[in-house]
Amino acid sequence: LIAGLLIGLIAGFAAGGRLDNLIAIRLRWPLVIFGALALRLGTEAALTRDVGIVESLRVPLLAAAYGILAVGLWANRARPGMSLALVGIALNATAILVNGGFMPVWEPSLTAAGFGRADVLSPIHVILPATLDANFFRSAGPLGDVIPIPLPWLRNVLSFGDVILGAGLAFFLFAGLVHRPEETWPDGRPIHRPEPSQPVILAGPEVRD
């Protein structure tokens, strides 16, 4: 995801984009989006610390975080890249909720990226065995972390949802940098203001000597 953000920023600045264009973008329901992100990250942090009540509420907390985030992204679907980000979030949420609050990681992909079982320390992830059987598909294996990234400086295992989400965020940042903001209504429709009328000059009576 960080790589997607960097790609969007670098491409936007390379195309002549301006940071003030991005800052001027007005998102709908920003507190909903940031609140959902805080709930998602806070839940994972609490799980890392073995907070018992959070462990018992793992599924509803994660479902609420992804559901609220989806609502916030849907409200901003008119913005470039937000629809892609929504699809990516939906795919990841499906994989996590099908597995009772865990994101499946396919073991062959883990190995291909240069990791072992002992490297999976996140309380959100669970390893799927290498066998491609019915259990793999029942566990939403194709939606899990199955894409190995073996680069030394970016070693990871990604899901298709991660890739789509990263692409959506990159597109959002790129478009935000290169497109000048325009006045819009809350639903994203542009505000068309009438052109100022020309001044009317009234001629007085002609005076003759």
C-alpha positions as CSV (number, residue, x, y, z in Angstrom):
1,L,0.0,0.0,0.0
2,I,2.9,2.3,0.8
3,A,4.3,1.5,-2.6
4,G,1.0,2.4,-4.2
5,L,1.0,5.8,-2.4
6,L,4.5,6.5,-3.5
7,I,3.8,5.6,-7.1
8,G,0.8,7.9,-7.2
9,L,2.8,10.8,-5.7
10,I,5.8,10.3,-7.9
11,A,3.7,10.0,-11.1
12,G,1.6,13.0,-10.1
13,F,4.6,15.3,-9.5
14,A,6.3,14.0,-12.6
15,A,3.2,15.0,-14.6
16,G,3.4,18.5,-13.3
17,G,1.0,18.1,-10.4
18,R,0.7,20.4,-7.5
19,L,0.4,19.5,-3.8
20,D,-2.1,22.3,-3.2
21,N,-4.4,20.6,-5.8
22,L,-4.4,17.5,-3.6
23,I,-4.9,19.4,-0.4
24,A,-7.9,21.2,-1.9
25,I,-9.8,18.0,-2.5
26,R,-12.9,17.8,-0.2
27,L,-13.9,14.2,0.6
28,R,-17.3,13.3,1.9
29,W,-17.6,11.9,5.4
30,P,-13.8,12.0,6.1
31,L,-14.4,11.3,9.8
32,V,-16.1,8.0,8.8
33,I,-13.1,7.0,6.7
34,F,-10.5,7.9,9.3
35,G,-12.6,6.4,12.1
36,A,-12.8,3.1,10.3
37,L,-9.1,3.1,9.7
38,A,-8.5,3.8,13.4
39,L,-10.8,1.0,14.4
40,R,-9.1,-1.5,12.0
41,L,-5.5,-0.5,13.2
42,G,-6.6,-0.3,16.8
43,T,-8.1,-3.8,16.7
44,E,-4.9,-5.3,15.3
45,A,-2.8,-3.4,17.8
46,A,-5.0,-4.8,20.7
47,L,-4.8,-8.3,19.2
48,T,-1.0,-8.0,19.2
49,R,-1.1,-7.2,22.9
50,D,-3.5,-10.2,23.6
51,V,-6.3,-8.1,24.9
52,G,-8.9,-10.7,25.8
53,I,-12.1,-8.8,25.1
54,V,-10.8,-7.7,21.7
55,E,-9.9,-11.3,20.8
56,S,-13.5,-12.4,21.7
57,L,-14.9,-9.6,19.5
58,R,-12.4,-10.0,16.7
59,V,-15.0,-10.8,14.0
60,P,-17.5,-8.0,14.8
61,L,-14.8,-5.4,15.3
62,L,-13.1,-6.2,12.0
63,A,-16.5,-6.5,10.2
64,A,-17.5,-3.1,11.6
65,A,-14.1,-1.5,10.5
66,Y,-14.4,-2.8,6.9
67,G,-18.1,-2.1,6.7
68,I,-17.7,1.5,7.9
69,L,-14.7,2.0,5.6
70,A,-16.7,0.7,2.6
71,V,-19.5,3.2,3.4
72,G,-17.0,6.0,3.4
73,L,-15.4,5.0,0.1
74,W,-18.8,4.5,-1.5
75,A,-19.8,8.0,-0.5
76,N,-16.7,9.2,-2.4
77,R,-17.0,6.9,-5.4
78,A,-17.1,9.9,-7.8
79,R,-13.5,10.6,-6.9
80,P,-10.9,8.9,-9.2
81,G,-9.6,5.7,-7.7
82,M,-12.1,5.4,-4.9
83,S,-14.2,2.7,-6.6
84,L,-11.0,0.6,-7.1
85,A,-10.1,1.1,-3.5
86,L,-13.6,0.0,-2.5
87,V,-13.3,-3.2,-4.5
88,G,-9.9,-4.0,-2.9
89,I,-11.3,-3.4,0.6
90,A,-14.3,-5.7,-0.2
91,L,-12.1,-8.5,-1.4
92,N,-9.8,-8.4,1.7
93,A,-12.8,-8.1,4.0
94,T,-14.4,-11.2,2.4
95,A,-11.2,-13.3,2.9
96,I,-10.8,-12.1,6.5
97,L,-14.4,-12.7,7.6
98,V,-14.7,-16.1,5.9
99,N,-11.7,-17.2,8.0
100,G,-13.2,-15.9,11.3
101,G,-11.1,-12.7,11.5
102,F,-7.9,-14.0,9.9
103,M,-6.3,-13.2,6.6
104,P,-5.1,-16.4,4.9
105,V,-1.5,-16.6,3.6
106,W,-0.7,-19.4,1.2
107,E,2.4,-21.2,2.3
108,P,4.0,-21.6,-1.2
109,S,3.7,-17.8,-1.7
110,L,5.2,-17.2,1.7
111,T,8.2,-19.4,0.8
112,A,8.5,-17.8,-2.7
113,A,8.8,-14.4,-1.0
114,G,11.6,-15.6,1.2
115,F,9.7,-16.1,4.4
116,G,9.1,-19.1,6.7
117,R,6.3,-20.0,9.0
118,A,8.2,-18.4,11.9
119,D,8.1,-15.1,10.2
120,V,4.3,-14.8,10.4
121,L,3.9,-13.0,13.7
122,S,0.8,-10.9,12.8
123,P,-2.3,-11.8,14.9
124,I,-4.4,-11.1,11.7
125,H,-2.8,-13.8,9.5
126,V,-3.2,-17.6,9.3
127,I,-1.2,-19.9,7.1
128,L,-2.9,-22.1,4.5
129,P,-1.1,-25.3,3.6
130,A,0.4,-25.8,0.1
131,T,-2.3,-28.4,-1.0
132,L,-4.7,-27.0,-3.5
133,D,-7.8,-28.8,-2.3
134,A,-11.4,-28.0,-1.4
135,N,-10.3,-26.5,2.0
136,F,-8.1,-23.9,0.1
137,F,-11.2,-22.6,-1.8
138,R,-13.5,-22.9,1.3
139,S,-11.0,-20.7,3.1
140,A,-11.2,-18.1,0.3
141,G,-7.6,-18.9,-0.6
142,P,-7.6,-17.1,-3.9
143,L,-8.5,-13.9,-2.1
144,G,-5.8,-14.3,0.5
145,D,-2.2,-13.4,0.4
146,V,-1.0,-15.4,-2.6
147,I,1.1,-13.0,-4.6
148,P,4.8,-13.2,-3.5
149,I,7.0,-10.1,-3.7
150,P,10.6,-11.4,-3.4
151,L,12.4,-8.1,-3.8
152,P,14.8,-7.5,-0.9
153,W,13.6,-3.9,-0.3
154,L,9.9,-4.8,-0.6
155,R,9.6,-8.4,0.5
156,N,6.0,-9.3,1.1
157,V,3.0,-11.4,0.2
158,L,0.0,-9.6,-1.2
159,S,-3.6,-10.4,-2.0
160,F,-5.4,-9.3,-5.1
161,G,-7.4,-7.0,-2.8
162,D,-4.1,-5.3,-1.8
163,V,-3.1,-4.8,-5.4
164,I,-6.4,-3.3,-6.4
165,L,-6.5,-1.1,-3.3
166,G,-3.0,0.1,-3.9
167,A,-3.9,0.9,-7.5
168,G,-6.9,2.8,-6.4
169,L,-5.0,4.9,-3.9
170,A,-2.2,5.5,-6.5
171,F,-4.8,6.7,-9.0
172,F,-6.5,8.9,-6.5
173,L,-3.2,10.7,-5.5
174,F,-2.1,11.0,-9.2
175,A,-5.5,12.5,-10.2
176,G,-5.6,14.7,-7.2
177,L,-2.2,16.2,-7.9
178,V,-2.7,16.9,-11.6
179,H,-6.3,18.0,-11.7
180,R,-7.2,21.4,-10.6
181,P,-10.0,21.4,-8.0
182,E,-13.4,22.7,-8.9
183,E,-16.3,23.7,-6.8
184,T,-18.7,20.8,-6.2
185,W,-21.9,20.0,-4.5
186,P,-21.6,17.5,-1.5
187,D,-22.5,14.6,-3.9
188,G,-19.5,15.4,-6.1
189,R,-21.4,17.1,-8.9
190,P,-19.7,20.3,-10.2
191,I,-21.2,23.6,-9.5
192,H,-21.9,25.5,-12.7
193,R,-22.0,29.2,-12.0
194,P,-23.4,31.7,-14.6
195,E,-21.0,34.0,-16.3
196,P,-21.1,37.5,-14.9
197,S,-23.3,39.7,-17.0
198,Q,-21.8,42.6,-19.0
199,P,-22.5,46.0,-17.6
200,V,-25.3,47.9,-19.3
201,I,-24.4,51.4,-20.4
202,L,-27.3,53.7,-20.7
203,A,-26.9,56.5,-23.1
204,G,-28.3,59.9,-22.2
205,P,-30.0,62.3,-24.6
206,E,-27.8,63.7,-27.3
207,V,-26.9,67.3,-26.6
208,R,-26.4,69.6,-29.5
209,D,-24.9,73.1,-29.5
